[in-house]
Each structure stands twice: as C-alpha cells, then as structure tokens.
C-alpha cells in the first residue's frame, strides 16, 4: 500500500540523523511511497550536499524553509527548481496529510 511518508529534518549534515534521513527517504521512495522531506533550522544546511540536492531525481518532494536558508546563509540560486522554498504553512499541511510523519530535531 502506497503511503504519504513525511520527514522533518532540523539537524545539520554533521549529525548522524542527516545520513539516516537521506537513506530513509530513498528507501521509502524505492518502496513506492510518496516521500515528502521538509528541511528546517540547521537542516537546510543539508542542501549544500549534492546527495540532498539530487533527492528530487528519486521522486522525493523536497521543501526547505526559506527563512532558514536566509538565516544560515544557504545559497538557493543554484537549487533545482523541484526543491521548493516555503514556510510553515507547507510544513503544517505535510504534518496533517502524511502518515507516518517523522521528525528529526
């Protein structure tokens, strides 16, 4: 059964959870689930890695907090158009519509 699988990541690339979230998102997508990843706070720093920037090519929908990118000086001009810069309204919608929704903070 296909599910809407949501993940929130608020931790930087140096945290082991960043690797876990990356692998979890890929695995869930490969299993046929719709995967939604929202990067917030220091989690936006993961966009500096090619692996995270390429997640949309695996069918994963990636959202990044626009304010967080500004706050942590994460460049957004070279991001793939399929990575959406958004705010907390999008996060709220993902929390409401995804089951399961996992948070790594």
C-alpha positions as CSV (number, residue, x, y, z in Angstrom):
1,X,0.0,0.0,0.0
2,X,1.4,3.4,-1.0
3,X,1.6,5.9,1.8
4,X,2.4,9.6,2.1
5,X,5.6,9.5,4.1
6,X,6.7,12.8,5.7
7,X,10.0,13.6,7.2
8,X,11.2,16.7,9.0
9,X,14.9,17.3,9.4
10,X,16.2,20.2,11.6
11,X,19.7,18.9,12.1
12,X,22.9,19.8,10.2
13,X,24.9,17.5,7.9
14,X,27.3,16.7,10.8
15,X,24.6,15.0,12.8
16,X,24.2,11.2,12.1
17,X,20.5,11.7,11.6
18,X,21.2,13.6,8.4
19,X,22.6,10.3,6.9
20,X,19.7,8.3,8.4
21,X,17.1,10.7,6.9
22,X,18.7,10.6,3.5
23,X,18.7,6.7,3.5
24,X,15.2,6.6,4.9
25,X,13.8,8.9,2.2
26,X,15.5,6.9,-0.6
27,X,14.3,3.6,0.8
28,X,10.7,4.8,1.3
29,X,10.7,6.1,-2.3
30,X,12.1,2.9,-3.7
31,X,9.3,1.0,-1.8
32,X,6.8,3.0,-3.8
33,X,5.7,5.6,-1.2
34,X,5.2,9.3,-1.8
35,X,8.0,10.9,0.2
36,X,7.9,14.5,1.5
37,X,11.0,16.0,3.1
38,X,10.9,19.3,4.9
39,X,14.2,20.9,5.9
40,X,14.1,23.5,8.7
41,X,16.5,25.2,11.0
42,X,20.0,23.8,10.6
43,X,18.5,21.0,8.4
44,X,18.6,23.5,5.5
45,X,22.4,23.1,5.6
46,X,22.0,19.7,4.1
47,X,21.1,21.4,0.8
48,X,24.8,22.1,0.4
49,X,25.4,18.4,-0.3
50,X,24.9,17.0,-3.8
51,X,23.1,14.0,-2.3
52,X,20.3,16.1,-0.8
53,X,20.0,18.3,-3.9
54,X,19.5,15.2,-6.0
55,X,16.7,13.7,-3.9
56,X,14.0,15.1,-6.3
57,X,15.5,13.0,-9.1
58,X,14.5,10.0,-7.0
59,X,10.9,11.1,-6.8
60,X,11.2,12.7,-3.4
61,X,9.5,16.0,-2.8
62,X,11.9,18.4,-1.0
63,X,10.8,21.5,0.8
64,X,13.2,23.9,2.5
65,X,12.4,26.7,5.0
66,X,13.1,29.9,3.1
67,X,13.8,31.8,6.3
68,X,16.2,29.0,7.5
69,X,18.1,29.3,4.2
70,X,18.5,33.0,4.7
71,X,19.4,32.7,8.4
72,X,22.1,30.0,7.8
73,X,23.3,31.6,4.5
74,X,22.5,28.6,2.4
75,X,22.6,29.7,-1.2
76,X,19.4,29.0,-3.1
77,X,20.1,30.4,-6.5
78,X,21.5,27.1,-7.8
79,X,18.9,24.8,-6.3
80,X,17.0,22.6,-8.6
81,X,13.5,24.0,-9.5
82,X,11.9,20.9,-7.9
83,X,13.2,22.0,-4.5
84,X,10.5,24.3,-3.0
85,X,11.4,27.1,-0.7
86,X,8.5,27.5,1.6
87,X,7.2,28.4,5.0
88,X,5.5,26.8,8.0
89,X,2.1,26.6,6.2
90,X,3.6,23.9,3.9
91,X,5.0,22.1,6.9
92,X,1.7,22.2,8.7
93,X,0.0,20.7,5.6
94,X,2.6,17.9,5.4
95,X,2.1,17.1,9.1
96,X,-1.7,16.9,8.6
97,X,-1.6,14.8,5.4
98,X,1.3,12.4,5.8
99,X,1.1,9.2,7.7
100,X,3.6,8.5,9.1
101,X,5.3,11.8,9.7
102,X,8.7,11.5,11.4
103,X,10.6,14.4,13.0
104,X,14.4,14.5,13.5
105,X,15.1,17.5,15.6
